[in-house]
């Protein structure tokens, strides 16, 4: 199909969407009782809307959360991460905490606090409807994602909503920091060599992580999981005192939102699941699908580098990076302060950088510099993972607790041999990474995501063609599992499609602002 025909088809689809969907009726929230959570969550007192596909109208808030101003620190942090506030946009930020059950399966036994961040236009009323933002467990505190999104979304979105970010377990103020630094580094630096070489030592490092984390957390070690975030969302809804929660989820944060919607269908407002991870797929199939997607994301990164011109990795970035990884496998690169860049660390830096195309030029430059003997550029990508306040421990705990599968060294060795051929850059390291969960305690597993009942508002699910964290087919499967959903695919690369693509942005904001879902199966070009 030619480009002109494709655009005509997209234009026709957009026209059909706008003509065929209706705006949902206004629904006021019920009166809620102030006080402790033990009184039970407020629920919608009204009957489901007459139109089963109508989306609830965003409701004003009467929040019970105590906030304090944190505008300067928040905006400084997101600007340092590459997301400055656009000229002419004045934002304010307030920080708070949400008390939640440490283990949702043992309600009332113990509680913990997770961070909440409210970001809005500086002149916005405090009761403006909330759009809750839930990020991926591997990307740090998702409360800060709300601040990042506030610099990216359109003015109409900020005129309609305040963004409320909720941290994932183990991030932000609830930072999980339990792994011995040496063992954490060893799990990252393992040489990506097929077979069973080094697996015994890797298993011992994994045991050291589990031992120290268990000593610190005891029975709470299983609370760092996606199902806990799903439970936190319902508690947040009660504390925001709204009958319906509008949510924008990213990665396995979107999966948590899907599980929340399945468990609390009458609480669903306008829900956008951007590149949800399919946790229903068992290991090692889940990791293999993610590894294939990582290879595709690298190909997109390489093509973009060449297309920009003067690519620091030359005309064949894959060959150049393979050369860097191979060289570091023979001789790690030491920095002036004693840190070492290894082959495994280089692959970890790649996995950290591929989800964000805005950082691809810096990633390419860092890889080229490492090939020339300077590791500093890649250390900048590793620091948020392995450094102080890094994401490694929380991401590992969440990944292990979201799976009931545990693989032994012989199984991992077989996968490394097979995946090393299928996925030449990332396959061996991906197989070896499965051993990190080997000694982990028996896990609760992934939250249940099933068919939404008729009383639930339908949801919008997005998928990205080359998303290293969430393979497209997995996001499609989440949409199919929910049933009452519209799926939009984006032929781009990176983690999440919104608001990085104009086509996707128009369809998402059509859902958030007008309450109109796009046609299921719509495809947006890169």
C-alpha positions in Angstrom: 0.0 0.0 0.0 1.5 3.4 -1.0 2.0 6.2 1.5 -0.8 8.3 0.0 -3.3 5.4 0.3 -2.2 4.7 3.9 -2.8 8.4 4.9 -6.2 8.3 3.2 -7.1 5.2 5.1 -6.0 6.8 8.4 -8.0 9.9 7.6 -11.1 7.8 6.9 -10.7 5.9 10.1 -10.4 9.1 12.1 -13.6 10.4 10.5 -15.4 7.2 11.3 -14.2 7.3 14.9 -15.5 10.8 15.4 -18.8 10.0 13.7 -19.4 6.7 15.4 -18.7 7.3 19.1 -20.7 9.3 21.7 -19.7 11.4 24.7 -20.6 9.8 28.0 -23.1 11.5 30.4 -21.9 13.4 33.4 -21.8 11.3 36.6 -21.3 13.0 40.0 -19.3 11.2 42.7 -21.2 9.8 45.8 -20.8 11.3 49.2 -17.7 9.7 50.8 -17.0 9.5 54.6 -13.8 11.2 55.8 -11.6 9.1 58.0 -9.6 5.9 58.1 -9.4 3.5 55.2 -10.9 0.8 57.4 -14.3 2.3 56.7 -14.2 0.9 53.2 -13.8 2.6 49.8 -16.5 4.8 48.3 -18.2 3.2 45.3 -20.2 4.7 42.5 -23.8 5.0 43.7 -25.3 5.4 40.2 -26.3 2.8 37.7 -24.0 2.2 34.7 -24.5 4.7 31.9 -27.2 3.8 29.3 -24.6 3.7 26.6 -22.3 0.8 27.5 -19.4 2.4 25.6 -19.7 5.8 27.2 -16.8 7.0 29.3 -17.5 8.7 32.6 -17.0 12.4 32.7 -14.0 13.5 34.8 -15.1 14.4 38.3 -13.8 17.2 40.6 -11.7 16.0 43.6 -12.1 16.5 47.3 -8.8 14.9 48.3 -7.8 13.6 51.7 -4.1 13.5 50.9 -1.9 16.1 52.6 0.4 17.8 50.1 3.3 20.1 50.6 4.8 22.3 47.9 7.8 20.7 46.1 7.7 22.7 42.8 11.3 23.8 42.7 12.9 20.4 43.4 10.5 18.6 41.1 10.9 20.8 38.1 14.7 21.0 38.5 14.9 17.2 38.5 12.8 16.7 35.4 14.7 19.4 33.6 18.0 17.7 34.5 16.6 14.5 33.0 16.0 16.3 29.7 12.4 17.5 30.1 12.3 21.3 30.8 9.0 23.1 31.2 8.0 24.6 27.9 8.2 28.4 27.6 4.9 30.0 28.6 3.8 27.0 30.7 3.8 27.6 34.5 3.5 24.5 36.6 3.2 23.8 40.3 4.0 20.5 42.1 3.0 19.2 45.5 4.3 16.1 47.2 2.4 13.8 49.5 2.2 10.2 50.7 -0.3 7.4 50.5 -0.7 4.8 53.3 -1.2 1.4 51.8 -1.2 -2.2 53.1 2.3 -3.6 52.8 0.9 -6.8 51.5 -2.6 -6.5 50.0 -3.2 -10.2 50.7 -2.7 -9.4 54.5 -4.8 -6.3 54.9 -4.4 -4.6 58.3 -1.2 -6.5 59.2 1.2 -3.8 58.3 1.3 -0.6 56.3 3.8 1.4 54.3 3.8 4.7 52.5 4.3 5.4 48.8 4.9 8.8 47.3 2.2 10.8 45.5 3.0 13.8 43.3 0.4 16.3 42.1 1.5 18.5 39.1 -0.8 21.0 37.5 -0.9 24.4 35.9 0.1 27.0 38.5 -3.4 28.6 38.3 -5.4 25.4 38.3 -8.0 24.9 41.1 -7.1 22.2 43.6 -10.3 20.2 42.8 -9.5 19.8 39.1 -10.1 16.2 38.0 -7.1 13.9 38.3 -5.3 11.9 35.6 -3.3 9.4 37.6 0.1 8.4 36.1 1.6 5.0 36.8 5.0 4.2 35.4 7.1 1.1 34.7 8.9 -0.6 37.6 12.3 -0.4 35.8 12.1 3.4 35.3 12.2 4.5 38.9 9.5 6.4 40.9 6.5 6.9 38.7 5.5 10.0 40.7 8.2 11.8 38.8 6.8 10.5 35.6 3.8 12.7 36.2 6.1 15.7 36.3 7.7 14.6 33.1 4.3 14.1 31.4 3.3 17.6 32.6 6.0 19.1 30.4 4.9 17.0 27.3 1.1 16.9 27.2 -1.0 19.5 25.4 -2.5 22.6 27.0 -6.0 21.2 26.7 -5.0 18.2 28.8 -3.6 20.4 31.5 -6.7 22.6 31.3 -8.8 19.5 32.1 -6.7 17.5 34.5 -4.2 17.7 37.3 -1.6 14.9 36.9 -1.2 12.7 40.0 1.7 10.3 40.0 1.9 7.4 42.3 5.2 5.7 43.0 5.7 2.0 42.4 6.7 -0.1 45.4 10.4 0.2 46.1 10.8 3.6 44.5 10.8 7.2 45.6 10.4 7.5 49.4 9.9 3.7 49.6 13.2 3.1 47.8 14.3 -0.6 48.0 18.0 -0.7 48.6 18.8 -4.2 49.9 21.2 -5.9 47.5 25.0 -6.0 48.3 26.6 -3.6 45.8 29.2 -6.2 44.8 26.5 -8.8 44.0 24.4 -6.2 42.2 27.4 -5.3 40.0 28.3 -8.9 39.4 24.7 -9.7 38.2 25.1 -6.9 35.7 28.7 -7.6 34.7 28.4 -11.3 33.9 30.2 -11.9 30.6 27.6 -12.7 27.9 29.2 -16.1 26.9 26.9 -19.0 25.8 26.9 -22.2 27.9 27.3 -22.7 31.6 30.6 -20.8 32.1 30.2 -18.5 35.1 26.7 -19.6 35.9 27.6 -21.1 39.3 29.2 -17.8 40.4 26.2 -15.9 39.0 23.8 -18.1 41.1 25.9 -17.4 44.2 25.6 -13.7 43.6 21.8 -14.1 43.2 21.7 -15.9 46.5 23.6 -13.1 48.1 21.0 -10.6 46.9 18.1 -12.7 48.1 19.8 -13.3 51.5 20.4 -9.6 52.2 17.0 -8.5 50.9 15.2 -11.2 53.0 17.1 -10.2 56.1 16.0 -6.6 55.6 12.4 -7.3 54.5 11.5 -10.8 55.9 8.0 -11.7 54.8 7.6 -8.3 53.1 9.9 -9.4 50.3 6.9 -10.5 48.2 5.2 -7.1 48.5 7.2 -5.5 45.6 5.0 -6.7 42.8 2.6 -5.4 40.1 -0.5 -6.7 42.0 0.4 -4.4 45.0 0.4 -1.4 42.7 -3.0 -2.4 41.4 -4.3 -2.5 45.0 -2.6 0.9 45.7 -4.6 2.5 42.8 -7.9 1.7 44.5 -6.7 3.1 47.8 -5.6 6.2 45.9 -9.1 6.5 44.4 -10.7 6.5 47.8 -8.3 9.1 49.1 -8.9 11.3 46.1 -12.6 10.9 46.8 -13.7 10.3 43.3 -16.1 7.6 42.0 -14.1 6.9 38.9 -10.3 7.0 38.4 -8.8 8.3 35.2 -5.4 6.6 34.6 -2.5 6.7 32.2 -0.3 3.7 32.7 3.0 2.9 31.1 4.8 -0.5 30.8 4.0 -2.8 33.7 2.4 0.3 35.3 -0.2 -0.1 32.6 -0.5 -3.8 33.5 -1.1 -2.8 37.1 -3.8 -0.4 35.9 -5.4 -3.2 33.9 -5.4 -5.5 36.9 -7.0 -2.7 39.0 -9.7 -2.2 36.4 -10.5 -5.9 36.3 -10.7 -6.0 40.1 -12.7 -2.8 40.4 -14.7 -2.4 37.2 -17.2 0.2 38.5 -14.2 2.5 39.5 -12.9 2.8 35.9 -13.0 6.2 34.4 -11.0 7.2 31.3 -8.2 4.6 31.2 -5.2 4.6 28.8 -2.8 1.7 28.9 0.3 2.6 27.1 2.4 -0.5 26.1 1.3 -2.8 28.9 3.5 -5.8 29.6 1.8 -9.2 29.2 2.5 -10.8 32.6 0.2 -13.7 31.8 2.9 -15.1 29.5 5.1 -17.4 31.6 8.9 -17.4 31.8 11.0 -18.0 29.9 8.7 -17.1 27.0 8.1 -13.6 28.5 11.8 -12.8 28.5 12.3 -14.2 25.0 9.6 -12.0 23.6 11.2 -9.0 25.4 14.6 -10.0 24.0 13.3 -10.1 20.4 11.7 -6.7 21.0 15.0 -5.3 22.4 16.8 -6.5 19.2 14.1 -4.7 17.2 14.5 -1.5 19.3 18.3 -1.6 18.7 17.7 -1.9 14.9 15.5 1.2 15.1 18.2 3.0 17.2 20.9 2.0 14.6 18.7 3.1 11.7 18.0 6.5 13.3 21.7 7.0 14.0 22.6 6.4 10.4 19.7 8.5 9.1 20.8 11.5 11.2 24.1 11.6 9.4 27.6 11.4 10.8 26.6 8.5 13.1 29.5 8.1 15.6 29.1 4.3 15.2 29.7 4.4 11.5 27.6 3.0 8.7 27.0 -0.3 10.5 26.1 0.4 14.2 25.3 -3.2 15.0 28.8 -4.4 13.9 30.4 -1.5 15.8 28.5 -2.2 19.0 29.2 -6.0 18.7 32.9 -5.0 18.5 32.7 -2.9 21.6 31.0 -5.6 23.6 33.4 -8.2 22.3 36.4 -6.1 23.2 35.1 -5.3 26.7 34.5 -9.0 27.2 38.2 -9.5 26.8 39.3 -6.4 28.7 37.0 -4.3 30.8 37.5 -0.5 30.7 38.5 1.2 33.9 37.5 4.8 34.8 39.7 7.3 36.7 37.7 6.6 39.9 38.1 2.9 39.7 34.7 1.8 38.2 34.8 -0.8 35.4 32.8 -0.9 32.2 32.3 -4.5 31.2 30.6 -6.2 28.3 27.6 -7.0 30.5 27.5 -3.4 31.7 27.5 -2.1 28.2 24.5 -4.2 27.3 22.8 -3.0 30.5 23.5 0.6 29.4 22.0 -0.2 26.1 18.8 -1.6 27.7 18.6 1.5 29.9 18.9 3.9 26.9 16.8 2.2 24.2 13.4 3.0 25.8 14.0 6.8 25.4 14.7 7.8 21.8 15.4 11.4 22.9 18.6 10.0 24.5 19.7 7.9 21.5 22.2 10.5 20.2 23.9 10.5 23.7 23.7 6.7 23.7 25.4 6.4 20.3 28.1 8.9 21.4 28.7 6.9 24.6 29.1 3.6 22.8 31.5 5.2 20.3 33.5 6.7 23.2 33.7 3.4 25.0 35.1 1.8 21.9 37.8 4.5 22.0 38.6 4.0 25.6 36.3 6.5 27.4 33.5 4.8 29.5 32.0 8.0 31.0 29.2 8.3 28.5 27.8 4.8 29.3 28.3 5.2 33.0 25.7 8.0 32.7 23.2 5.4 31.6 24.1 2.9 34.2 24.1 5.3 37.2 20.2 5.5 37.4 20.2 1.7 37.5 23.1 0.7 39.7 24.0 4.0 41.5 22.6 5.5 44.7 18.9 5.5 44.5 19.0 3.2 41.5 16.2 1.1 40.1 18.0 -2.3 40.1 16.6 -3.7 43.4 13.0 -2.7 42.9 13.0 -3.8 39.2 14.5 -7.2 40.2 12.1 -7.8 43.1 9.1 -6.9 40.9 10.2 -9.1 38.1 10.8 -12.1 40.4 7.6 -11.6 42.3 5.6 -11.3 39.1 6.6 -14.7 38.0 6.2 -18.2 39.6 8.8 -19.7 37.4 12.4 -20.4 38.7 15.0 -21.7 36.3 18.1 -23.7 37.2 21.6 -23.3 35.7 21.3 -26.2 33.2 18.0 -24.6 31.8 19.6 -21.2 31.6 22.7 -22.6 29.8 20.4 -24.2 27.2 18.5 -21.0 26.7 21.8 -19.0 26.4 23.0 -21.3 23.6 19.7 -21.0 21.7 19.0 -17.3 22.3 22.6 -16.4 21.5 21.9 -17.5 17.9 18.5 -16.1 17.6 19.2 -12.7 19.3 22.9 -12.1 18.7 23.3 -9.0 20.7 21.1 -9.5 23.7 20.2 -13.2 23.8 22.9 -14.6 26.0 22.7 -11.8 28.6 18.8 -12.1 28.7 19.0 -15.9 29.4 21.6 -15.3 32.1 19.4 -12.7 33.7 16.8 -15.3 34.4 19.1 -16.9 36.9 18.8 -13.8 39.2 15.3 -15.0 40.2 16.4 -18.6 40.8 16.9 -18.3 44.6 14.0 -15.9 45.0 11.3 -17.0 47.5 8.1 -18.6 46.1 6.4 -15.7 44.4 2.7 -14.7 44.4 2.9 -14.3 40.6 1.3 -11.9 38.2 -2.0 -10.1 38.9 -5.1 -11.4 37.2 -6.2 -9.5 34.1 -9.5 -10.8 32.6 -12.5 -9.7 30.7 -14.1 -6.5 31.9 -17.8 -6.8 32.7 -20.4 -4.6 31.0 -20.5 -2.1 33.9 -16.8 -1.2 33.3 -16.0 1.7 30.9 -14.1 0.5 27.9 -10.3 1.3 27.8 -7.8 2.4 25.3 -4.7 0.2 24.9 -1.6 1.3 23.0 1.2 -0.9 21.6 4.6 0.0 20.1 6.3 -2.0 17.4 9.8 -1.8 18.9 9.4 -1.4 22.6 12.2 -3.2 24.5 10.1 -3.4 27.7 6.7 -4.3 26.2 6.5 -6.4 23.0 3.7 -5.3 20.7 2.1 -8.8 20.7 2.0 -8.8 24.5 0.2 -5.4 24.6 -2.3 -6.8 22.1 -2.9 -9.8 24.3 -3.6 -7.5 27.3 -6.2 -5.7 25.1 -7.7 -9.0 24.1 -7.8 -10.2 27.7 -9.7 -7.1 28.8 -12.3 -7.5 26.0 -13.9 -4.0 26.4 -11.0 -2.2 24.8 -9.8 -0.4 21.6 -6.3 -1.2 20.5 -4.0 1.3 18.7 -0.7 0.2 17.4 2.2 2.5 16.7 4.9 1.6 14.2 7.6 3.4 16.2 10.3 2.5 18.7 10.9 3.2 22.4 8.9 2.7 25.6 5.4 4.1 25.2 3.8 5.9 22.3 2.1 8.8 24.1 2.7 11.7 23.6 5.7 11.1 21.2 3.6 10.6 18.1 1.1 13.0 16.6 -1.3 10.3 15.4 -1.3 8.5 18.8 -1.5 11.8 20.7 -4.6 12.8 18.8 -6.3 9.5 19.6 -5.3 9.5 23.3 -6.5 13.0 23.8 -9.7 12.3 22.0 -10.3 9.6 24.7 -9.1 11.8 27.6 -10.8 15.0 26.6 -13.9 14.0 24.6 -14.5 10.6 26.1 -14.4 9.0 22.6 -12.4 5.8 21.9 -10.8 5.3 18.5 -11.7 2.4 16.3 -10.2 -0.9 17.5 -7.2 -1.9 15.4 -6.2 1.6 14.3 -2.5 1.7 13.3 -0.4 4.9 13.5 2.7 5.3 11.3 6.1 6.0 12.8 
